Structures are given as structure tokens and as C-alpha cells.
Amino acid sequence: MHRIYSLPFASVYPLYIAKVEKKGRTKAELDEVIEWLTGFDDAQLTQHLDEHTTLEDFFDDAELNPDASLITGVICGMRVEQIEDPLMQKIRYLDKLVDELARGKAMAKILRTA
């Protein structure tokens, strides 16, 4: 089991915020991306943050977007579509979406609607 699985989502979330805000994007856009991937609403996302849910439990509770399989590319030197561990793949999907947001990609493209 990877150490990352037991990390609280609340400890990773501020890093995501800092990354996107440094590039001129907003926390609201980040939340939209997270909610698109996980199926959570604002209240559920806040609850996971308040309860310091581990990444494993966070994604266990998620209803992954059916279009998540359209997320492709390299993150941390690995192609996300080729990651065999389902939990690690979900974590890397989120990393990839945050990356795309920070790089200034259009929201429609990030959410795989365009």
C-alpha cells in the first residue's frame, strides 16, 4: 500500500489551491474540477476536508465521472491511462486535472465537454 493513500485529502487540498492560484486560477475553479471528477457537491467536499478523510476514503466515497477515462497524459512520469492500481489512477486523474487548470487550459476542455 502506498503511503499517499493514508494522507488526508485536507493536507493535499491547500497545495492544489496554491498551485492553481499562483497561475491565476481560483479556488472555485479547483472545486469545480474536483466535484466534476468525484461527483461531490460543495457540502460533501467541505465535509471531507473537515473530517480529514484519507485519500483512500475520499475516492472510495466518490462517484467517479464516467468521462474520467478521457483524462490522458503524463503525470509524475507515468501515463495516467496506463496506471493499473485503480486508487492510484484516481489520485493521478485529479493531479492531472489540477495541472491542466494551473496551465490555463479552458474549463470546458478540463471537464472533457469540448
Sine and cosine of phi, psi and omega as CSV:
sin_phi,cos_phi,sin_psi,cos_psi,sin_omega,cos_omega
0.00,0.00,0.71,-0.70,-0.01,-1.00
-0.97,0.23,0.58,-0.81,0.01,-1.00
-0.87,0.49,-0.54,0.84,-0.05,-1.00
-0.86,0.51,-0.50,0.87,-0.06,-1.00
-0.88,0.47,-0.52,0.86,-0.05,-1.00
-1.00,-0.03,-0.01,1.00,0.07,-1.00
-0.92,0.38,0.68,-0.73,0.09,-1.00
-0.93,0.36,0.69,-0.73,0.06,-1.00
-0.83,0.56,-0.56,0.83,-0.01,-1.00
-0.89,0.45,-0.35,0.94,0.03,-1.00
-1.00,0.06,-0.37,0.93,0.00,-1.00
-1.00,0.00,-0.58,0.82,-0.08,-1.00
-0.81,0.59,-0.74,0.68,0.02,-1.00
-0.88,0.48,-0.51,0.86,0.04,-1.00
-0.92,0.39,-0.65,0.76,0.07,-1.00
-0.88,0.47,-0.70,0.71,0.01,-1.00
-0.86,0.51,-0.75,0.66,-0.01,-1.00
-0.86,0.51,-0.67,0.74,-0.03,-1.00
-0.89,0.46,-0.73,0.68,-0.06,-1.00
-0.97,0.25,-0.61,0.79,-0.01,-1.00
-0.93,0.38,-0.54,0.84,0.04,-1.00
-0.88,0.47,-0.45,0.89,-0.02,-1.00
-0.98,-0.19,0.22,0.97,0.10,-1.00
1.00,0.07,0.18,0.98,0.07,-1.00
-0.99,-0.12,0.15,-0.99,-0.12,-0.99
-0.92,-0.40,0.30,-0.95,0.09,-1.00
-0.89,0.47,-0.59,0.80,0.02,-1.00
-0.88,0.47,-0.65,0.76,0.04,-1.00
-0.92,0.40,-0.65,0.76,0.05,-1.00
-0.86,0.50,-0.74,0.67,0.01,-1.00
-0.87,0.49,-0.64,0.77,0.03,-1.00
-0.87,0.49,-0.68,0.74,0.01,-1.00
-0.91,0.42,-0.72,0.70,0.00,-1.00
-0.88,0.47,-0.69,0.72,-0.03,-1.00
-0.93,0.36,-0.57,0.82,0.06,-1.00
-0.88,0.47,-0.71,0.70,-0.05,-1.00
-0.93,0.36,-0.68,0.73,-0.18,-0.98
-1.00,-0.08,-0.34,0.94,-0.08,-1.00
0.99,0.14,0.04,1.00,0.03,-1.00
-0.96,0.27,0.42,-0.91,0.20,-0.98
-0.98,-0.21,0.00,-1.00,-0.04,-1.00
-0.83,0.56,-0.69,0.73,-0.05,-1.00
-0.90,0.44,-0.68,0.73,0.00,-1.00
-0.91,0.40,-0.66,0.76,0.02,-1.00
-0.88,0.47,-0.72,0.69,0.03,-1.00
-0.87,0.50,-0.66,0.75,0.01,-1.00
-0.87,0.49,-0.71,0.71,0.03,-1.00
-0.88,0.47,-0.62,0.78,0.02,-1.00
-0.92,0.38,-0.71,0.70,-0.02,-1.00
-0.90,0.44,-0.58,0.81,-0.06,-1.00
-1.00,0.02,0.01,1.00,-0.02,-1.00
0.79,0.61,0.70,0.72,0.04,-1.00
-0.84,0.54,0.68,-0.73,0.08,-1.00
-0.93,0.37,0.35,-0.94,0.05,-1.00
-0.85,0.53,-0.60,0.80,0.01,-1.00
-0.88,0.47,-0.76,0.65,0.00,-1.00
-0.93,0.36,-0.57,0.82,0.04,-1.00
-0.85,0.53,-0.76,0.65,-0.02,-1.00
-0.98,0.21,-0.45,0.89,0.11,-0.99
-0.89,0.46,-0.57,0.82,-0.03,-1.00
-0.99,0.14,-0.28,0.96,-0.08,-1.00
-0.97,0.23,0.51,-0.86,0.15,-0.99
-0.95,-0.30,1.00,0.03,-0.15,-0.99
-0.84,0.55,0.70,-0.71,0.01,-1.00
-0.85,0.53,0.72,-0.69,0.00,-1.00
-0.87,0.50,-0.39,0.92,0.02,-1.00
-1.00,0.06,0.05,1.00,0.00,-1.00
-0.85,0.52,-0.49,0.87,0.00,-1.00
-0.92,0.39,-0.22,0.98,0.06,-1.00
-0.98,0.18,-0.14,0.99,0.03,-1.00
-0.98,0.22,0.89,-0.46,-0.01,-1.00
-0.72,-0.69,0.21,-0.98,0.04,-1.00
0.85,-0.52,-0.08,-1.00,-0.10,-0.99
-0.96,-0.27,0.74,-0.67,0.13,-0.99
-0.67,-0.74,0.74,-0.68,-0.05,-1.00
0.80,0.60,0.60,0.80,0.06,-1.00
0.97,0.25,0.14,0.99,-0.01,-1.00
-0.83,-0.56,0.60,-0.80,0.10,-0.99
-0.97,0.23,0.86,-0.51,-0.10,-0.99
-0.87,0.49,-0.55,0.84,-0.04,-1.00
-0.96,0.29,-0.19,0.98,-0.01,-1.00
-0.96,-0.28,0.03,1.00,0.01,-1.00
-0.95,0.32,0.82,-0.57,-0.11,-0.99
-1.00,0.10,-0.52,0.85,0.01,-1.00
-0.96,0.28,0.90,-0.44,-0.09,-1.00
-0.85,0.52,-0.64,0.77,-0.01,-1.00
-0.93,0.36,-0.71,0.71,0.02,-1.00
-0.88,0.48,-0.62,0.79,0.01,-1.00
-0.89,0.46,-0.67,0.74,0.02,-1.00
-0.90,0.45,-0.67,0.74,0.02,-1.00
-0.88,0.47,-0.69,0.72,-0.01,-1.00
-0.95,0.32,-0.52,0.85,0.13,-0.99
-0.84,0.55,-0.74,0.67,-0.01,-1.00
-0.89,0.45,-0.70,0.72,0.05,-1.00
-0.83,0.55,-0.69,0.72,-0.03,-1.00
-0.90,0.43,-0.69,0.72,0.01,-1.00
-0.90,0.44,-0.66,0.75,0.03,-1.00
-0.89,0.45,-0.66,0.75,0.06,-1.00
-0.85,0.53,-0.74,0.67,-0.02,-1.00
-0.89,0.45,-0.64,0.77,0.04,-1.00
-0.89,0.46,-0.73,0.68,-0.02,-1.00
-0.90,0.43,-0.49,0.87,0.00,-1.00
-0.99,0.16,-0.02,1.00,0.06,-1.00
1.00,0.06,0.24,0.97,0.02,-1.00
-0.90,0.44,0.56,-0.83,0.00,-1.00
-0.89,0.46,0.63,-0.77,-0.05,-1.00
-0.84,0.54,-0.65,0.76,0.00,-1.00
-0.86,0.51,-0.62,0.79,0.03,-1.00
-0.95,0.31,-0.65,0.76,0.02,-1.00
-0.88,0.48,-0.67,0.75,-0.04,-1.00
-1.00,0.08,0.18,0.98,0.10,-1.00
0.82,0.57,0.64,0.77,0.05,-1.00
-0.95,-0.30,-0.11,0.99,0.00,-1.00
-0.87,-0.49,0.00,0.00,0.00,0.00
